[in-house]
């Protein structure tokens, strides 16, 4: 499951939430299979970076449950997703 919200660094959060249909709820949950998760996040232009560092005008959505998806290998292609190996 992917938990998406309007980008936290967008200067007009209320207008963005209204455009995305999120005015009555803070997040939207999308159920996808693990293999297609990276493609879905890319297609929806979701900022998957740890610190929401991608341009909020280009990426209107932000992945909120990134910490739950660390083991999903398909996220390697998602915008801003980087796995830090120790």
N, C-alpha and C positions, 0 to 999 in steps of 0.2 A: 504494500500500500504506500502510495506517495501522498504526503501531506503538503499542500501548496497554499501559499498566502501571497497577498500583494507584497511587492518588494518593500522591505522596511526602510530603505534609503531613498525612496521616491519622495520628492518634495510635496506632492499632492496626493497623499495616501487615501483620503476620503474619496476623491474623484476616481482614482484608480480602482479602489474597492468597488465603487458603483459600476464602473465599466466592466469589471470582471464578475459581477454578480455576487460579490462577497459583502454587501453592506449589512446583512442580517447575521452573518457568521464570520468569524475571524479566519477560518481555513476551509479548504475543500480537500476531501480525501478522494483519491483516485486509485482504484484497484487495477493493477497491471501485473502481468507475469514478469518474473525476474529477468528473463531473456530480453524482453522488449522495453524495460524500464529506461535505459539510456536513450533509446530512440524516441520514446514519448517525451522525455524531458528536453531533448534537443528540438523536437518538433514544436513543442509548446514554448520554447525559448525561456526555460526556467534557470535562474541563477542557482547553481549548486555549489558555489564556493563556500568555504568555511565562514568567512567574514562578510558575505554579501558584497563582494568587491567588484562585481560586474556592473556595467552601466545600467542603472535602473530605468532609463528611457528606452533601452534596447531590450532588456529582460524585465518584464513587468511582474513576473512571478518569482517566488523564492521557495526553494525546497526547505521545509521546516523540520523534517525528521531524518536529516542526513545521517545522524549518529546511529540510527536504527538500520541503515542500509550499507554499512561498511563492507559487509561480505558479498554484496551484489556486484559481481565482476562486470556486468553490462554497463555500469555507471561510468566506466572509464571514458566513454564518449560524451557524457553529459557536460554541458557548458560550465566551466569553472571547477569541475570535480577533480580533485587531486587526492591520491592516497599517499600518505606519508608513512613510509616503511622504516622501521627502526632496526 
